[in-house]
Amino acid sequence: MITRTPLSRLSPRERVNFLITNRIPRRYATLFIGWFSRVRNPLVRYVSIAVWQIFAGDLRLHEARKTRFASMQDCFIRELKPGARPVASDPAVLVSPCDGVVGAFGPVRGTEVFQAKGFPYSLPELLGDDVLAERYRDGVFVTLRLKANMYHRFHAPDTGCLREVRYVSGDTWNVNPIALKCIERLYCRNERAVLELHLSSSPHCIALVPVAAILVATIMVHGLELPLDLHYRGPRILPCRRRYARGEEMGYFQQGSTIIVLASAGFVLVPNLQKGATVRMGQPLLLKPRA
C-alpha cells in the first residue's frame, strides 16, 4: 500500500507555492527582508510597495492615517485613521484583536487544539508552560491569519492588565493554509509571543499568541524595550505590567502573520463565525461567560 505524504496531496499549484515559500533559507530571507523593508530611499520605497501591492492585493491605503511612507516597513506598520475600526461596546462580548481571516476555531479538547483537519497540537507546547496551558483547558480558540495586505496592528479584546510577555524562539515557516496542511504543529515550531490579558470585568483570562512567519519574524509589544525577533537573545519571560482599554493597541507585526486567541472555559464563540471569513479589529468575536 502506498502512503501519500501531506505534500503529495496538494495540487501542483499548491505544491509550487509551498516549495517556493518554505524550501528556501527562511531565516536569511527573513533577515534580508527585515533590512530591505527599512531602506529609506524614494525609488526603493515606490518600487517595493508597488510590487507588494501586485502580489498582496488591495492594501486599503485610503484607511491609513498617512498616505506617504518613508519605507516599505513604514507602510507595513501603518496606523489607521481614527474611527476606521469601530469597537463594539457591548460589555458581554470580547472583540477581535486584529483584522484577519478566520482559520481553525472551536472548543479546546482538554489542552488540544487544531491548526487544520487532522493536525492537532497541544497548548503546553504552544504556550511553553504547563500551568498556563491548564488555565485554558476545555476553553475555546480561534485562529486569525493576517494576510500581507492587511492592517498589521493588534489590540486588546477587552479592558484588562498585561502582566508579562512570554517569548518562544523558533522557526519562520509560512503560515498560509497550504503550509498548515503539510507541517504538523506548525504554530509550535515558529517564533511566537504569549500575551495573557487579565480582564477587569471578569475573573477569567484570555491569551493572544502572535505567531511570526517567513519575512515577518518581528513582533513589537508596547511596553517592551526591544523587538521580539530573530536577533533577540534576552529572557523568555519579560515583565510588562500595563493596563489596556478595550480596543487599545497592544503591538504590531512587521508584515502579516497569525494570532491565536485563547479563552478559558465558559467563553463561547459568536454564533455567526465562519472559516474563511474576514473579521475586522473591534468586531465581536467571543461571548463572555454568564454570571
Secondary structure, 3 states (H helix, E strand, C coil): CCCCCCHHHCCHHHHHHHHHHHCCCHHHHHHHHHHHCCCCCHHHHHHHHHHHHHHHCCCCHHHECCCCCCCHHHHHCCCECCCCCCCCCCCCEEECCCCEEEEEEEECECCEEEEECCEEEEHHHHHCCHHHHHCCCCCEEEEEECCCCCCCEEECCCCEEEEEEEEECCECCCCCHHHHCCCCCHHHHECEEEEEEEECCCCCEEEEEEECCCCCCEEEECCCCCCEECCCCCCCEEEEEEEECCCCEEEEECCCCEEEEEECCCCEECCCCCCCCEECCCCEEEECCCC
